[in-house]
Amino acid sequence: MGSVRNSKNRKKPKLAVFKFASCDGCQLSLLNAEEDLVSIGEAVEISHFLEASSHVEVGPYDLTLVEGSITTPGDRERIQEVRKQSRVLVTIGACATAGGIQALRNWGDHEEFQQAVYPHPEFLDTLATSTAISDHVQVDFELRGCPVNKKQLVELITDILHQRKPRFPRHAVCLECKQSGTVCVAVTRGIPCLGPITQAGCGGLCPGYDRGCYGCFGPTAQANVSGLSHWLLKHDMPKTELVPLLRNFNAGATPFREEGNRLAREQDTELE
Amino acid sequence: MEYGNRQLLAKEGLQDLILAMQALEYMVIGPKIEQEAIVYEEINSLEDLPRGWTDLQTAGTYRIKRRDDDAYFGYVVGPRSLKHYLHPPRQLVATATRDGQRWEFESIENIEQKYAFLGVRACEIAAMRVQDRVFLQGDYVDPLYAKRRESALIVAVNCTMAAPTCFCTSMQTGPRCTDGYDLALTELAEAFVIEAGSDKGEKILRDLPCSPVTTADLEQARKLQQQAVEQISKTMNPVNLREDLLENLNHDRWEETARRCLSCANCTMVCPTCFCSTVEEVVDLSGDNIERRRTWDSCFDIDFSYQNGSIVRNDIRSRYRQWLTHKLATWHDQFDQSGCVGCGRCITWCPVGIDLTEEVAVIREKKCSE
């Protein structure tokens, strides 16, 4: 990863935020950073952040945050240009890191969706798939979540400004539940929870509010998805519920996608 | 000094005990129903205790349920243990602040809060002693643990029932509390038998509204304690356990278990002896304020064995094997004792119900050499 402090003339590093197919929620996390936003504004020059300001400066940028997935031919070209203009490129959120909820189109009939939704689909120019930014360009760091965690986002910017390699946990959400004293909803209530195979970073948010984790931070490193699905199926969870549980905000993340596909194939065979 | 002068404390007398501990400025930590489990939490009065509730535990499941009596301690053990307080999950250990051209460093070594633990089981006392060995002995003493541990008051409870996940009798840690407590209670149908185990406990006991015990009370207490022993169905023979595991590091079972294990770390988080943590420095945007934080970590975390540019235990098989063999075998080499106290938490709180006693049994059944 290049250093962002080596800009010529020791000017403040230039920060850019770009959006692709997404809901803007991750960019909002930056705006929601409150007092930290002031410090960020002092530490960097916000050069391109349309959600916050129509003032736009041209690249190159020292640190670029990219939100959203690639869903149109235009996106596919634009991300190449964004990459060229960025010294350090960080993707933020499930759309950018795994294709997002809109990656569900990857399992559907793209043409049919267009016909069903739009009166004039001929004006559309879209791809049949929604894919992660890293499927198209080199990404220096990925920040997970739907949306990303505000604290992690500020920490990431801090680390990059101080020329440290960002260091975020790749372990399960379960550690965060236990650390914060949240009692396991899977064990006490039999609620299907993806926490054991989902990367930490949210602080165990959903189980803290008595519901199961739905995996919005994507899979842990070496996630044993089939280990969990085997247990859930053994405990009477139907595949018709398990497949959608794996196919939501991180449907496109490889371990979730592969196990979801495997279960869906089994389901099809059983129906035949 | 000899203690063990047993007396009878009425059920309501428990409130006097709580008040006495509060008067001595302890934060009383005891059993409380929270999030559908009986967990250690701050207790303000007798009303907070899970009176008339019990827990049902099997591999991967835990449920609370009404009892048909009004017992205060009619449950086994919950997901939290004393380590949650003595070795807390998140701890600020040091700070560094830039002041112009110089840095100021400060270590956090002063802990004001002292805890009184109410309802501590024999296996939990044993677990605390395992952590004492880790944190208080040897060349490196943890000052924060030492402060909390030194000031803690332990009010133990002898188990009168067991869960199907319990195996303290195998690990020789319970179910009866023999030492390591300040006060110990045995809950009878109508009252508690109470005894002191230290000067601190004796002093508190002296001011409680107790009455003399009768032979019938003691007989009832003995029977109830025996009932717990008899309810324990799970076993794990500790004899040759170290050798049986270390001589079978390439057993097929490790691979099979790795297909079920999620490497989620729940077993290590609930284990009352697991002590691993990670230390990281967190800097603010100005770069002038740095906090060194210690957080519980686990051998099941893929990055836990990261060193010199690579991960040493880079699959679930090697991580599970590391945990089990450390807990039951190499802990002896490191600390001269087993790291397992037989509380069964790792069995109950494993989200896919992996039972270490079954794993050991399978490895023993068909050893590598055979």
Chai-1 contact restraints between the chains, C-beta under 6 A:
chainA,res_idxA,chainB,res_idxB,connection_type,confidence,min_distance_angstrom,max_distance_angstrom,comment,restraint_id
A,S39,B,L285,contact,1.0,0.0,6.0,A-B,restraint_1
A,A43,B,L285,contact,1.0,0.0,6.0,A-B,restraint_2
A,T158,B,L285,contact,1.0,0.0,6.0,A-B,restraint_3
A,H162,B,G287,contact,1.0,0.0,6.0,A-B,restraint_4
A,R170,B,I302,contact,1.0,0.0,6.0,A-B,restraint_5
A,R170,B,D303,contact,1.0,0.0,6.0,A-B,restraint_6
A,H171,B,D301,contact,1.0,0.0,6.0,A-B,restraint_7
A,A172,B,C264,contact,1.0,0.0,6.0,A-B,restraint_8
A,C174,B,C264,contact,1.0,0.0,6.0,A-B,restraint_9
A,C174,B,A265,contact,1.0,0.0,6.0,A-B,restraint_10
A,C174,B,N266,contact,1.0,0.0,6.0,A-B,restraint_11
A,L175,B,A265,contact,1.0,0.0,6.0,A-B,restraint_12
A,K178,B,M269,contact,1.0,0.0,6.0,A-B,restraint_13
A,Q179,B,P89,contact,1.0,0.0,6.0,A-B,restraint_14
A,Q179,B,R90,contact,1.0,0.0,6.0,A-B,restraint_15
A,Q179,B,W296,contact,1.0,0.0,6.0,A-B,restraint_16
A,V183,B,Q35,contact,1.0,0.0,6.0,A-B,restraint_17
A,V183,B,A37,contact,1.0,0.0,6.0,A-B,restraint_18
A,V183,B,P79,contact,1.0,0.0,6.0,A-B,restraint_19
A,A186,B,P351,contact,1.0,0.0,6.0,A-B,restraint_20
A,V187,B,Y62,contact,1.0,0.0,6.0,A-B,restraint_21
A,V187,B,W349,contact,1.0,0.0,6.0,A-B,restraint_22
A,T188,B,E36,contact,1.0,0.0,6.0,A-B,restraint_23
A,T188,B,A37,contact,1.0,0.0,6.0,A-B,restraint_24
A,T188,B,Y62,contact,1.0,0.0,6.0,A-B,restraint_25
A,P196,B,L262,contact,1.0,0.0,6.0,A-B,restraint_26
A,P196,B,C264,contact,1.0,0.0,6.0,A-B,restraint_27
A,P196,B,P351,contact,1.0,0.0,6.0,A-B,restraint_28
A,I197,B,L262,contact,1.0,0.0,6.0,A-B,restraint_29
A,A221,B,I302,contact,1.0,0.0,6.0,A-B,restraint_30
A,Q222,B,I302,contact,1.0,0.0,6.0,A-B,restraint_31
A,N224,B,L262,contact,1.0,0.0,6.0,A-B,restraint_32
A,G227,B,R260,contact,1.0,0.0,6.0,A-B,restraint_33
A,G227,B,L262,contact,1.0,0.0,6.0,A-B,restraint_34
A,L228,B,L262,contact,1.0,0.0,6.0,A-B,restraint_35
A,W231,B,V352,contact,1.0,0.0,6.0,A-B,restraint_36
